[in-house]
């Protein structure tokens, strides 16, 4: 059996610790994500799901507990090593696409590859392949302002996959889209995830989308429970 792509063990996180108004958002959260497994994370706004995703993706640090990513224990890594591991192992998608407005769809997918040391020729070829796989072959040269909301989010998804990560972390990736567009984007995203064997932890408010994943976990009162 293959080793887990992501292991979270006993994560705790409190904001404004030690003050009268402190908020404990994670209370001993543990999770193991297998290669190729797609897990839905369902939680109300303000429950700590974004914090959990940020800790899993090495953008934040827990007050207690341990993270293992792509077989590497994160504890003790310096900032440079954490950044390198995050860049190589994790792809992020957010509710809002956060594309660079001055660059085309193609360039938005090329740039993170260049930052990771990929040649311009190879980066362009992969960007074209990814964008074509989600139906955007005719939109490569369009800037974000000239794309629809669904098209922008598909570009953001391709950007997240550009460096061939082990893990995809998505925070309400279709939450800013109308139902029909949400379905289109989700279908394109899931097809790529399944084709590549990528592991994914996807936060969503949509129970129909959650039900189409391998497992559903709920974050309630700072703890994870099976959905």
ZAZA-692311 format. One record per residue (C-alpha): residue number from 1; residue in three letters; x, z, y. Coordinates in steps of 0.1 Angstrom, whole numbers, plus 2048, in hexadecimal, padded with zeros to 3 digits. Last residue first. Layout:
BEGIN
REC   num   residu     x     z     y
REC   NUM      Ala     X     Z     Y
...
This chain:
BEGIN
REC   num   residu     x     z     y
REC   227      Unk   73B   844   883
REC   226      Unk   756   859   873
REC   225      Unk   761   875   88A
REC   224      Unk   77C   877   8A4
REC   223      Unk   780   896   8B9
REC   222      Unk   781   89C   8DF
REC   221      Unk   75D   8A7   8E2
REC   220      Unk   752   887   8D1
REC   219      Unk   767   869   8CA
REC   218      Unk   755   853   8B1
REC   217      Unk   766   83E   896
REC   216      Unk   758   81F   887
REC   215      Unk   769   80D   86B
REC   214      Unk   76F   7E9   85F
REC   213      Unk   760   7D9   87E
REC   212      Unk   73F   7C6   881
REC   211      Unk   72C   7E7   886
REC   210      Unk   73F   7ED   8A7
REC   209      Unk   733   7CC   8B5
REC   208      Unk   70F   7D5   8AE
REC   207      Unk   714   7F8   8BB
REC   206      Unk   721   7EC   8DD
REC   205      Unk   731   807   8F1
REC   204      Unk   754   7FB   8E6
REC   203      Unk   777   807   8E0
REC   202      Unk   78B   7F1   8CA
REC   201      Unk   7A8   7FD   8B4
REC   200      Unk   7B7   7DE   8A4
REC   199      Unk   7CF   7D5   887
REC   198      Unk   7DA   7B1   886
REC   197      Unk   7D6   79C   867
REC   196      Unk   7DC   77D   87B
REC   195      Unk   7BC   76B   871
REC   194      Unk   7A7   78A   873
REC   193      Unk   7B2   792   896
REC   192      Unk   7AE   76E   8A1
REC   191      Unk   78B   76C   893
REC   190      Unk   783   78E   8A2
REC   189      Unk   78D   784   8C5
REC   188      Unk   779   763   8C4
REC   187      Unk   75A   775   8B7
REC   186      Unk   75E   790   8D1
REC   185      Unk   761   777   8EE
REC   184      Unk   743   763   8E3
REC   183      Unk   72E   783   8DC
REC   182      Unk   737   791   8FE
REC   181      Unk   72E   770   90F
REC   180      Unk   70B   772   900
REC   179      Unk   707   797   909
REC   178      Unk   714   795   92D
REC   177      Unk   738   79F   933
REC   176      Unk   749   7BD   942
REC   175      Unk   748   7D2   922
REC   174      Unk   757   7B7   90D
REC   173      Unk   77A   7C5   909
REC   172      Unk   76D   7E9   90A
REC   171      Unk   791   7F7   907
REC   170      Unk   7A4   7E2   8EE
REC   169      Unk   7C4   7EC   8DB
REC   168      Unk   7D3   7D1   8C5
REC   167      Unk   7EE   7DC   8AD
REC   166      Unk   80B   7CA   89B
REC   165      Unk   813   7B4   8B9
REC   164      Unk   819   78F   8B9
REC   163      Unk   828   78D   8DC
REC   162      Unk   80C   777   8E9
REC   161      Unk   7EF   78B   8D9
REC   160      Unk   7E6   79F   8F9
REC   159      Unk   7EA   77F   90E
REC   158      Unk   7D2   76E   8F7
REC   157      Unk   7B8   78A   8FC
REC   156      Unk   7BD   788   922
REC   155      Unk   7B7   762   920
REC   154      Unk   797   769   90C
REC   153      Unk   78D   782   927
REC   152      Unk   791   768   942
REC   151      Unk   77D   74F   92F
REC   150      Unk   760   768   92B
REC   149      Unk   760   770   950
REC   148      Unk   760   74B   959
REC   147      Unk   781   73A   963
REC   146      Unk   78A   72B   985
REC   145      Unk   794   74D   994
REC   144      Unk   7AA   753   976
REC   143      Unk   7C0   734   97D
REC   142      Unk   7BA   714   96A
REC   141      Unk   7D7   702   95B
REC   140      Unk   7CF   70A   936
REC   139      Unk   7A9   704   939
REC   138      Unk   7A5   6E6   922
REC   137      Unk   7B5   6F8   905
REC   136      Unk   79F   716   90B
REC   135      Unk   78B   718   8EA
REC   134      Unk   798   739   8DC
REC   133      Unk   7B1   729   8C5
REC   132      Unk   7BD   711   8E1
REC   131      Unk   7C7   72F   8F6
REC   130      Unk   7DC   73D   8DA
REC   129      Unk   7ED   71C   8D1
REC   128      Unk   7F4   713   8F5
REC   127      Unk   803   736   8FB
REC   126      Unk   818   733   8DC
REC   125      Unk   826   711   8E7
REC   124      Unk   82C   71E   90A
REC   123      Unk   83F   73C   8FE
REC   122      Unk   854   727   8E6
REC   121      Unk   85F   70F   902
REC   120      Unk   865   72C   91B
REC   119      Unk   87B   73F   903
REC   118      Unk   86F   761   8F7
REC   117      Unk   882   77F   905
REC   116      Unk   865   798   907
REC   115      Unk   85F   792   92C
REC   114      Unk   85D   76D   924
REC   113      Unk   842   775   90B
REC   112      Unk   82E   789   924
REC   111      Unk   82F   76B   93C
REC   110      Unk   823   750   925
REC   109      Unk   7FF   75D   921
REC   108      Unk   7F9   760   946
REC   107      Unk   80B   73F   94B
REC   106      Unk   7F2   72D   935
REC   105      Unk   7D4   73B   947
REC   104      Unk   7E3   732   968
REC   103      Unk   7F6   749   97F
REC   102      Unk   7EE   756   9A2
REC   101      Unk   7D2   76D   995
REC   100      Unk   7E7   781   97C
REC    99      Unk   7CD   78A   962
REC    98      Unk   7C0   7AE   962
REC    97      Unk   7A4   7A5   949
REC    96      Unk   78C   7C1   952
REC    95      Unk   77E   7D4   933
REC    94      Unk   7A2   7D7   927
REC    93      Unk   7B7   7C5   90C
REC    92      Unk   7D8   7D2   901
REC    91      Unk   7F2   7C5   8E7
REC    90      Unk   80A   7DC   8D6
REC    89      Unk   829   7D9   8C0
REC    88      Unk   844   7C7   8D4
REC    87      Unk   83C   7D2   8F7
REC    86      Unk   832   7F5   8EC
REC    85      Unk   852   7F9   8D8
REC    84      Unk   868   7ED   8F6
REC    83      Unk   856   803   90E
REC    82      Unk   85A   822   8F8
REC    81      Unk   87F   81A   8F3
REC    80      Unk   884   817   919
REC    79      Unk   871   837   920
REC    78      Unk   884   84B   906
REC    77      Unk   878   850   8E3
REC    76      Unk   877   875   8D7
REC    75      Unk   855   873   8C6
REC    74      Unk   84B   84F   8C0
REC    73      Unk   84E   84F   89A
REC    72      Unk   853   82B   890
REC    71      Unk   840   81A   874
REC    70      Unk   82E   801   88A
REC    69      Unk   823   81E   8A1
REC    68      Unk   825   843   898
REC    67      Unk   816   85C   8B0
REC    66      Unk   818   882   8AF
REC    65      Unk   805   8A0   8BB
REC    64      Unk   805   8B5   8DB
REC    63      Unk   802   8AF   900
REC    62      Unk   7FD   88A   8F9
REC    61      Unk   811   86F   90C
REC    60      Unk   804   851   91D
REC    59      Unk   80A   82B   91D
REC    58      Unk   818   82D   8F9
REC    57      Unk   7FC   818   8EB
REC    56      Unk   7ED   834   8D6
REC    55      Unk   7EF   84B   8F5
REC    54      Unk   7DE   831   90A
REC    53      Unk   7C3   82B   8F0
REC    52      Unk   7BB   850   8EE
REC    51      Unk   7BA   854   914
REC    50      Unk   7A2   836   915
REC    49      Unk   78C   847   8FB
REC    48      Unk   78D   868   90E
REC    47      Unk   767   870   910
REC    46      Unk   763   864   934
REC    45      Unk   74C   847   92A
REC    44      Unk   73B   84D   909
REC    43      Unk   74D   847   8E8
REC    42      Unk   750   82D   8CD
REC    41      Unk   771   823   8BF
REC    40      Unk   76E   805   8A7
REC    39      Unk   789   800   88D
REC    38      Unk   798   7DF   882
REC    37      Unk   7B0   7E2   864
REC    36      Unk   7CA   7C7   85E
REC    35      Unk   7E6   7E0   858
REC    34      Unk   7D7   803   854
REC    33      Unk   7CD   819   871
REC    32      Unk   7D2   83F   86D
REC    31      Unk   7C0   857   885
REC    30      Unk   7C3   87B   890
REC    29      Unk   7B5   88B   8AF
REC    28      Unk   7BC   8B0   8B4
REC    27      Unk   7A7   8B7   8D2
REC    26      Unk   7A9   89A   8EA
REC    25      Unk   797   89B   90C
REC    24      Unk   79E   8C0   914
REC    23      Unk   793   8C3   939
REC    22      Unk   7A3   8DD   950
REC    21      Unk   78D   8E9   96D
REC    20      Unk   79A   90D   96E
REC    19      Unk   7BE   901   96D
REC    18      Unk   7D6   905   950
REC    17      Unk   7D6   8E0   946
REC    16      Unk   7CB   8C9   962
REC    15      Unk   7C2   8AF   947
REC    14      Unk   7C4   8B9   923
REC    13      Unk   7D0   8A3   906
REC    12      Unk   7D4   8AC   8E2
REC    11      Unk   7DE   894   8C6
REC    10      Unk   7DE   8A2   8A3
REC     9      Unk   7EE   885   891
REC     8      Unk   7EA   861   89D
REC     7      Unk   7F7   847   885
REC     6      Unk   7F8   822   88D
REC     5      Unk   803   804   878
REC     4      Unk   7FE   818   858
REC     3      Unk   817   811   83B
REC     2      Unk   80E   7F7   822
REC     1      Unk   800   800   800
